[in-house]
């Protein structure tokens, strides 16, 4: 069984309910894109966590993590993290840490949608 979490700009969360966001994912072009600085930050943060780039184009960057237990895809609109088994904890933690800023929001469909910031 695979586990997936998605990171987007915080403005997307502010303007969408969890149900609406699920529909929005069907047409990624409607999701507010990351700025160039945000994409660069996410790319660097993923590498700092130990993710290795396996494909890098102007449109997307693909990452793998430790013996393929997890993977990630950074597009212009979202960061998709996917794993199975032990990798599920890693991607959830990575997305939560990245969302612990004023820039990004974590969407976790397995846990009912948007993750609320911890005070």
C-alpha positions in Angstrom: 0.0 0.0 0.0 1.4 3.4 -0.9 1.1 6.6 1.0 1.1 10.1 -0.5 1.2 13.6 0.7 1.2 16.8 -1.3 2.8 20.2 -0.5 1.4 23.4 -2.1 1.6 27.1 -1.5 -0.3 28.1 1.6 -2.6 30.3 -0.4 -4.0 27.2 -2.1 -5.1 25.9 1.3 -6.6 29.2 2.3 -8.8 29.2 -0.8 -9.8 25.5 -1.0 -11.6 23.0 1.2 -10.1 19.5 1.4 -12.9 18.3 -0.9 -12.3 21.1 -3.4 -8.6 20.4 -3.4 -9.1 16.8 -4.3 -11.0 17.9 -7.4 -8.4 20.6 -8.1 -5.6 17.9 -8.2 -7.3 16.5 -11.3 -6.2 19.7 -13.2 -2.9 20.8 -11.7 -2.7 23.8 -13.9 -5.4 25.4 -11.8 -3.2 25.2 -8.6 -1.3 28.4 -7.8 2.3 27.8 -9.0 5.3 28.1 -6.7 7.6 31.1 -7.2 11.1 30.4 -8.6 12.4 31.0 -5.1 10.0 28.5 -3.5 10.9 25.8 -6.0 14.6 26.4 -5.4 14.0 26.2 -1.6 12.0 23.0 -1.9 14.6 21.4 -4.2 17.4 22.3 -1.8 15.5 21.2 1.2 14.8 17.8 -0.3 18.4 17.3 -1.1 19.4 18.4 2.4 17.0 15.6 3.7 18.9 13.0 1.7 16.7 12.9 -1.4 18.7 12.4 -4.6 17.7 14.0 -7.9 17.1 11.3 -10.6 15.6 13.7 -13.2 15.7 17.4 -13.4 14.0 19.4 -16.2 12.6 23.0 -16.2 9.1 21.5 -15.6 9.8 19.0 -12.9 12.4 17.4 -10.6 12.1 13.8 -9.5 13.8 12.6 -6.3 14.4 9.2 -4.7 15.1 8.5 -1.1 17.2 5.8 0.5 17.0 2.6 -1.6 13.8 3.8 -3.2 11.7 3.6 0.0 10.3 7.0 -0.9 10.1 9.3 -3.9 9.1 12.8 -4.7 8.1 14.9 -7.7 8.4 18.6 -7.7 6.4 20.4 -10.3 5.6 24.0 -10.9 2.5 23.6 -8.8 3.1 21.0 -6.1 5.5 18.7 -4.4 4.2 15.1 -4.4 5.7 12.7 -2.0 5.0 9.0 -2.2 6.2 6.0 -0.2 5.3 2.5 1.0 6.3 0.7 4.1 8.8 2.5 6.3 9.1 5.4 3.8 5.6 6.6 4.8 6.9 8.1 8.0 9.7 9.9 6.2 7.5 11.6 3.7 5.0 12.6 6.3 7.7 14.1 8.5 9.4 15.8 5.5 6.2 17.4 4.3 5.2 18.5 7.9 8.6 20.2 8.4 8.4 22.0 5.1 4.9 23.1 5.9 6.0 24.4 9.2 6.6 27.8 7.6 4.3 30.6 6.3 4.9 29.5 2.7 3.6 26.0 2.3 0.6 23.7 3.3 0.5 19.9 3.6 -2.4 17.9 2.2 -2.6 14.4 3.4 -5.5 12.5 1.8 -5.0 9.5 4.1 -5.6 11.6 7.2 -8.6 13.6 6.0 -7.0 16.5 4.1 -5.1 19.6 5.3 -2.7 19.3 8.2 -3.2 22.0 10.8 0.0 23.8 12.0 1.2 22.8 15.4 1.3 25.6 18.0 
